[in-house]
């Protein structure tokens, strides 16, 4: 990872080079937002490497293991350039005795890949097996993907795995970092046996929410209360200043640690249907991937002209989700839905979130799970009935 100064459209700008594909540059600007620019559009003026290697594991007496993956929660502002960059100064971040473990490469969450899910779940499993309570510091943008990956990889837990992030870095006056981390430690002390996300659930500092990893979506780019429980309420919340854990609904309780299945396939794509989509787009996905998540309209529909093309590729796994925030797929209502069913598409009557469907299909392919298992409710990713939750 590099801190760069560059010229674009006759103006000098600064930021962090997140990804360089050769053709495109993904840059995190000093205001925290990402842009993707064609390499030919950009003139690089200065480059400076940022430390991204893994420091040694820091062993301390205590019952907690904190896995560091990166993200804003581990970042600080460079007041010379204004850019946000990863920091390894953990003073003031982790205030309880803990074993501190670093991912092999610290990165912003948009740079996460299935291989990172494999490493994170492997580390979580190792620490759970050692009797530790596990907290994962993670960037917020793709936290749902990683939390879901751990949920599928470790289906029975002897302690919670608590993902926590921050919308604003620790040295900003409005940072949510400290309260979120305090909440994560409080949840780690409970008997919740799931992969959960702990983040602000209001704009104020009066409470932090406990969200089921496989039923959560980041629904705002910058607000402190960006996370929402979709189709069900939050598991609970931590109330401040007393730091009291209040449980709102049923959850999977801790049990004997189960088997680890943490292989994830890259051979999955997400195809968001749009009006006018051509058959060639679907054909490309069918040629490129073994598993395709179709994000359809309303009850889970795509254009009728695409359905014969889906039927031609029954050796692939097509699953359907919906573009609506709430509600579930129902292919039984309209003719289009019934034709999609007849083409072999899976996911009817489910309400799996598109990003969770992607992780689930990646996990299934990686671990040779039968395709029929897609519609099974494995770790709470499917609700029994759709209830409009408003994130409550």
N, C-alpha and C positions, 0 to 999 in steps of 0.2 A: 504494500500500500504506500502511496506517495502523496505528499503535499505538493501541489503544483501552482504555478502562476502561468496564466495563458491569455492569449488575445483571441477574442471572438467578436465578430461584428464591430471591429475597430475600437473595442474597449478591452482594457486589461482587467482580468478577474482572477480570483483565487479560490481554491477548494481542495478537496481530497479526491484523488483518482481511485474510484472504487473498483472499476473493471475496464480492461482494455481488450477488446475483441480483435483488434487489428483494423477493423473497419469503423468501429464506433468506440467512443470514450464515454463511460458513465462517471459523472463527476458530482460529488456532494458539495454544493456551494456553501459559502460561509453563513448563509441564512438557514442552513440545515436541509434545504430541499435538493433533490437530485435532478440533473438534466442529462440527456443522452445526445451527444453531438457526433456528427461525422468527423472522422479524423482529419479529412482534408479541409474542414471548416476551421480547425483549431491550430493556432501557432503556439507551441509550448515555449515558454520563456525560461522558467526555472522548475527544477524538480528536486525534492528532498525526500529520502526514504523515511518512513515511519516504522518504528519497531513493531513487528508483528509476530516474532517468534514466541514460543511458549516459555515463560519463566519456570523455574523449579517449583514443584509442589511445596506449598507452605504448610507444614504440619503444626497444629496446635492441639492441645488437649481440648476436648469438647465432643459433643454428640452430633455436630452438624458438619456436612460437607457442602461447600459452595463451589459450583462449577461455573467458571467464567468463560463466556463465549464472545462477548463484545457488546456492541450497541451503545446507545446513548447513556445507559445506566453506568457504563464504564468509561464514559468520555468526559472531556473537559473542553473548555473554549480556549483557543489560542488567541490571546488578546492582541497579538501583533497582526495576525491575518484575519481574525474573526471566525476562523473555521473551527468546527468541532472535530476532535481527533481522539483515538483510543488512548487511555491512560492506564498505567499499571500501578499508580499510587493508590493503594486501597485504604489508606488512613482515612477514617471518618466514614467509610462506606460499610464495612463489616465490623460491627462493634461487639460481637459475641465470639468467644473462642471457637474457631472453625478450621477445618482442613480446607485449604484453598487450592483448587485444581483449575488449570487453564486448558482450554481447547487447543489442539495442535496449531491452529491458526486463528487468532482473534480477528473477528471481522464484523462489519455491519450486517444486520439481518438480511438485507436484500441480496447479499452475496452467499447466503446459506444454500447448500445443496443436499441431496439425499445422503451423500457420504458423511456430511456433518451430522445428520440425524442419527446415522449409525454410530458415530463416535460418541455423541451426547448420550444416547440410550445405553451404550456400553459402559460409559463412566457412571451413569446413574445406577445401573444394575450392580456394578462392582461395589459402589458405596452402600447401596441398600443391603447387599449381601454381607457387608462388613458391619451392619447394624447402625449405619449413619442415617440422619435425617437430611434429605437432599434439597438444596435450593439451586436453581439455575438462573444466572444473570444473562439476559438475552435482549436483543433489540426488539422493538415492538412491532415492526412492520410485518414480519413473518413469524411472530411468536406462536400463532395458532398452528401453523404447519409443524413446528418443532414439538410443541406440547402434544399435538395429536400423534406424531410419530412415536414419542415415548409411550403414550397411552397404548398404542397397538403393540409396540415392541415388548412392553412389560405389562401384561394384562392383570396380573395379581401382584399387589404391592404390600410390603410389610411396613411401609411408612409413606407419607405423601411425597410426590415430586412436585416442587413448587417453582413455577416459572415466574419471574418478576422482571420488570423493565422500568423505564422512565421515559416520559415524553420530553423532559428537559434536563440537561446535564446538571451535575451537583453544584456547580459554581454559578448557576443562574438563580436570582432571588426567588423565582417562582418554581423552583425544581420540586418535582414530586418524588424524587429518588429516595430520600430518607424515610418517608412514611411508608412507601411501598415496600422497602426492604424490611422495615420493622414489622409490617403486616405479614411478609413472607415467613419470617421466623416464627411469628405467632401461629400461623397455619401449619408450619412444619411440626409443631408440638401437638397437633390434633390427631384423631384416629381416622382421618380421611385417607382412603387407600386409592387415590386417583392422581392423574397428572392434571394439575390445576394451574390457573393463571391468577396472580394477585396484582391488581392495579387499582388506581383511583376509580371510584364509581360516582363521584360528584366533583364539581369544580373546587369545592372547599376542602379543607384538611380534616374534616370531621369523620370520614369513613373511607375504607378501602374495601373493594369487592373481592369475593372469592368466586372465580368463574371456572366452570368445567372446561377443560382444554379443548375437547372435541365439539363443544357447542358455543364457541365464542368467536366473535369477529371484531376486528378493529374497524370502527365505523366513522372515525374522524381522523384527519391527518395530523392534527396538532393539539387538540384539547386534552386536558389532563384526564378527563373522563371518557376517553376514546373507546373503551372496550364495552361491548354489549353481549349479554347472554341471549342467544337467539332460540326462540321456540320454547323456552323454559326460563324460569328465574335463576338468579345466581344461587350457588350453593349457600352462600352466607356473606357476611361482611365483618370487618374489624372496626369497632367503634373507638374513636379517640375523644378525649385524651386518656381514657382508662385502659385502652388497648384490649378491649373485650371482644372475643370471638362470638358472634351470634350466627347460628345455623338457621337457614330459611327452609331447606328442603332436604329430601333424602339424598344420600350419597353412598358410593361404594366404600365400605369400611376396610381397614387394614386386615390383611390375612397372611397366610404363609406365602412367602415370595415364590412366584411362579417361574415358568420357563422364559428365557430370553429369546425372542425372535426378532432380530433387528437388521435384517437385510432389506434394503430398499432399492427398487429398480428405477433407472432413468428412463425406462421405456414407456412412459405415460405422458400424455399431453392433455391440456384443457382447451376445448374449442367453444368459445362464446358465440352462440348463434346471433346473427343480425339479419334484418330484412335485406333480401337481395344476395345472400351468401350463395356462391356458386358451388356446383358439385366438385369442381377442381380443388377447392379448399378442403372439403371433407376427404377427398381422395388422397391429398397430400398427407393428411394426418393418419389415414388408414395405412398408407405405405410406410410412414415414418415410425409409428408407435404400435405397440401390442395392446395397450389400454388407452381409451379415449374417454375423457369426461366431457359430455355434452352439457353445456349450460343453456337450457332451453327457456322459452317464454312461459309465463303463467303456470299452468299445470304440468309443464315439461314438454313443450312442443317445439318442433323445428319445421321448416317448410316441407310440404309433402313431396316436392321434387327431390329432396335429399334422401328420402327414406329408401328408395330402391338401391341407392349407392351404399347405404348402411347394410342392407341385406346381402350385398355382394361380398361382404367381409365378415362372415360369421366366425372366422378363425380369430378375429380380434374380439376384445372385450369392450363394448360400448356401454357406458352407464349414463343415466340422465339425471340432472339436477335442475333447479329452477333459478331464474334470475331474480325472483322476488326475494326480499329479505326474510319474510316469514312464510310459513305454510309448507305444504308438501306436494310432491309430484303425484298426479292422479291421471293415468293414461286410460282409464276406463270410461271417461265422460264423453269425449269427442271422437269422431272417426279418425282424425289425425293421430290421436294418442293410441288407439287400437292398432293402427298400422305400424306405429313405432314399436309397440309390443311384439307384433308379429315378425318384425325385422330382427328380433332377438336382443333388443336393448334392455338392460337391467336397471333396477332402481325404482320400479313402480311402487307407489304408496310409501316411499321413504322421504325423509326431510333432511338428508345429509347435506351439510354446507359444501359448496363446490370445492373449497380448499381442503376440507377434510376428506372429501371423496377422492381427490387427487392423492393424498397421503395414503388413504386406505388401499387404493388400487396399486400404488407403488409398493406398499407392504405386502399385499397379496401376491403380486408377481415375484417380488424378491424372495418370498418364503414358500412359493409353490402352493399357495392356498387355493382350493377349488373356486372357480368363478361363482358358484352358487352361494358362497359365503358372503358375497357382496351385500346382499339384502338382509343379512343377519345383523342384529344389534349386538356388536361384540363388546364395546367399551362405553356404551351410552351415547354413541354418535347418532342414533336414531331415537326420536321421542315416540312414546306410545300414541299420543294425540297432539295435534298442533294447537298451541295456545299462544295468542298474541301476547308477547311478554313485555314489550317496551323497554327491554333491558333490565327489568326489575329483579 
